[in-house]
Amino acid sequence: MPYLSKVTQDEIVDDKVHKKVSYVKRELRLMPNVLNIDVKIFPEKKYYGIYKTTLYKGEVLISGNFDNLNKLEENYHINDNDWNDVYIAIGISDLKGLVSNAEFTFNGNVYSAEAEGSKEWFRGNTLKIPLKIFRKLQNEKNEFNCKLLLNGSESIDFVPIGRTTNVTVSGKWSALSFTGNFSPDKTIEKESFSAKWQILHFNRDIPEMFSSYNSCSYLDNDKSVFGVQLIETVGHYQQNERSAKYALMFIALTFVVFFFVEILTKKKIHIIQYLLVGIAMSFCNLRI
C-alpha cells in the first residue's frame, strides 16, 4: 500500500544549516499473517520423438488473512486517498502457465486480477488485484482466498511469505524429490503422494513488512524456496545408454585381468586368445 515517508535533509541558507522536511511517496509491502496453499497436481508424460518430459496441471487454492493493518496509521503517514490504491500482489514465476482468470475474494468481495510485470522484490511476474474502496471494507480479520489453475513442468516451488505458512501438495506420482531447506510430513504410496509443510516466521529470512525504499529483494532468496520435483524414472533409452557404457567397462576390465595374469604368472597369452575373448565378450554384451 502507498504511504508518505518523511525525509529530512540539510539545507544551507545564509551560511546556516537548516533541516528541510519533505514527504516522498513509497510503497509498503505487508506479508500475510496466515498463508494457506493447497495444491493438487495432475502429472502427465509428453513425448517428442524419442524424448519425453513430465508436465502437470495444478489446482492451487490460496487463503489466509492480514491482521496487522490496524496499526499502520499509527506508524506510517497514510492519506485517505492512499487507501484506494491498496492492492494484493501474487508472485508467479511465469504467467504463461496461468490457464484461467484469477478471481480474488477479500472480505467477502470478489476482485479481478491484472497482469503486471516483474518487480524488484520478486524474481518473476506478479498478478495485481486492486482493492478498491478498501477502507470501507476493511475489518479485523481481512481474510482472502483465491483459486488458480496452472500448467507447469517437472517441479513446483513456493516462498513462505506468511508469518505462518501452511502448504499441502498432493498428486498421483511416486518418484519425487523434495527441494529446499524445509522437510515436509510426507506420505508416498505406490502411485500417489501427499506432502505438508508448516513454516513459521522465524524459520525464514523474510520480514513481516518492508518498504520500497529497501532495494534488496527479500523474496528472491533461494534459502527460503521449497517445493516438489517430479522425477522421471529410468526409461528404455537411458537403460540402453547405461548398458553400452557398462559393456565397454566390462570388456576393458576383462582384458586388464588377462594382462595381470600374464604378468604375474609369467606365461604369455597368445594374441588369438585375446581376440577370441574379445569377440565372446562383444557377443555377450550385444545379446544383453
N, C-alpha and C positions, 0 to 999 in steps of 0.2 A: 504494500500500500504506500502511496506517496505521503511524504511529510516534509516539513521545513526544518532544515538543520542550521543551527546558529553558528556562524563563522565570525571569529574575531581576528582582525588584522591591525597591525601597527601602521599608522599614517602620520607622516611628518608634516606639520603645519606651523609655519613661522618658527622653524628650528625646534619645535616641540613635538614630542611623540604623543599621539592620541590613539585611543582604541576605537577602531571603526567596527561596528557590529552590522552584519548583514545576514540574510537568510537565503540558503540555497535549497532548491527542491531536490530531494533524493527519494529513493525507494527503500522501504523497509521490508525485508523478506522474513516471514514468520513460518516456522515449521509447525505441523500439527501436533497436538498433544498426544493423540492416539491415531495410528495409521494401521488399518487392516487391509491386507491384499490377499484375495483368494483367487487362485489361478487353476484352471483346468485346461490341460493341453491335449491335443489330439494329433499325435505324430503320424506321418506317412512317409514312405520312401518314394523318391522320384528318380527316374533313370534317364540318362542321356548317353546313348551308345553303351559302352562297357562301364561307364561311371554311374555312380548313384550318390545321392545326398539325402539327408534327413530334413524334412520340413515339418512344420506343425501349425495348426490353428489353435489359438488360445482365447479362452473366455476369462477376462480379468474383471473382478469385482473389487472396487476400491471404496472404502468407507473410513470414517473417523470423525474427529472433531477438533476444534480450536477452542481452548478455554483460557487463552492468555491475551484476549483482546481488550478486556475491560480496563487494564492499566496503561493502555497505550497513550491516552490523552494526558495522563499524569507525567509520563516520561518523555513524550515527543510532542512537538508542536504540529498539530493536525487541524487544518481548517475544515469547516463544514463541507465545502465543495470537494475536498480531497476524499471524503468517504464515498463519493460517487465513482471514483476511479479505482476502487479496490478490485483486484482480480485474483483468481486462482490460477496457478501455473502447474501443469503436469509435464514433466520431462520424459520424452521418448527419444531413443537414440536415432530412430529413422521413422518418419511419419508415413513413409510408403507402405509400412506394414499395417497401418490402421485401415480396416476394411468396413467400418461403419461410422455413422455420425455419433459423436460422443455427446450424450446428454448428461449434464451435471446437475445434481439436486443439492441445494444448500438451504437448510432450514425449511424444508418442505416446498421450495420453489425450484422450478426447472429452468436451467440456463443452457444455452448453446455454446459450444466450444469453437474457437477460432484458431487457425494455424498461425504460428508465429515462428520466426527464425531462431537461430541459436542465440543463447545468452552467455554472458561471460561467466556465469556461475554454474553452468551445466554444459557438459560436452555432448551436444546433440541438439535436437529441436524441442520445442515446447508447444503444448496446447494451452491457449489462453481463454479463460472463462471470466468475462467481465461480470461482476456482481453489482448490477445496477440497483439503485435505491437500497443499498446495503444497510445504511444507517437505520432505516425503518424496519428492516427485517432482522436485525441483529438481536440475539438473545444470549443467555448464559452458556448454552451448550454449543451452538454454532456447528451443528452436525452436517455432514456431507456424505454423498455416495455417488458412484459413477460406474458404468459398465462399459468396457472396451472390448472390441473384437480385433485380435491381432493375428497377422501372419508372420511367422519367424522361421529361422533355421538353426538347428543344432543346439542352441542354448537360449536361456532367458535369465536375465540378471536384474538385481534390484539394488536401490540405495536406501538404507534405513534412516529416512529423514525424520520420522516421528520420535517424540520423546519416548514412546513405547511403540515399537513396530512389530506387528504380527503378520507373518507371511506363510501361506499354505499353498503348496503346489502338488497337484496330483495328475495322473495320466496313465495311459497304457503303454508302458515301455519298461524294459527290465535292465538294460545296460546303461548305467548312469554314472556321472561324476558330479559331486557337489563341490562347487568352486567357492573361493573366498575364505575368510578367516573365521567364519561362524559355522559351527556344526549343527545340523538340524536333528530333530527327532524324526526318524525315518522308518518307513515300513516298505520293504521291497519284496514283492511276491514274484511268481513266475512270469506274469505278463503285465503287471501294473506296479505302481509305486505311489507313495504319499510321503511328503516331507513338510515339516513345520518348523519355523524359526520364531523365536521371540527375542528381540534385541532391545535393550534399554539404552537410555540416553548416554550413560557413562561407558557404554561398550564401544562407542564410535566417536570420531573427532569432528562432529558436526554441531555447531551451536544451535540453540533453540530459535534465535533470531539474529540477523546481521543486516548491515546497511549496504547499499550500493556503493558507498564510499570505500568499503573494503574491496579491493580489486582482486584479492585471492579467491580462487574457486573452491569453496568448501565442498561442493558436491562432486567435483572432479577428483575424487580421491579413491584410488584403486584399493586402498586398505579397507574401505567400508563396503565395497561392492561384493555381493554374494549371489549365488544362484544355482541353477541346474544345467548340466551339459548332457545332451543325449549322445551317447557313444554308439557308433556303428560297429557291430560285431564283424569279425573277420569273414570276408567273402571268398568266393572261389578264386578270383583273380589274385587276391592277396595270398591265399594259400599256395597257389601255383608259383607266385614270385618267391615266396619263402622256401618252397621245395627246391627251386632251381638254385637258390643261394646255398642252402644246406647241402645240396648234391655236390657242388664244387668243393665244399669244405670236406665232405667225407672222402671224395676221391683223392684230394690232396693229402688228407690225413693218412690214408692207406699207403700211399707212396712214401710218406715220411716214415711210417713204421717199417716198411721193407728196407728203406735206406739205413735205418739204425740197426736193424737185424743184420744187414750185410756188414756194417762196420764192427759191431760187437762180436759177431761170430767169425769174422774174417773169412767168410765164404761168399764168393762172388755170385750174385744172382744174374742169370742171363737176361739180356735185353728183351728176348722173346717172352720171358716170363712176366716182365714189367708190362709188355704190350698186351698179353692175354689178360692180366689182372685189370688193366685199364679198360679194355673192351667189356669185360664182365661187369665191372662197376658201372660203366655207362649204360649198359642194357638194363641193369637192375634199377638205376635211377629213372630211366625212361619208362620202365614198367610202373614204377610208383606214381 
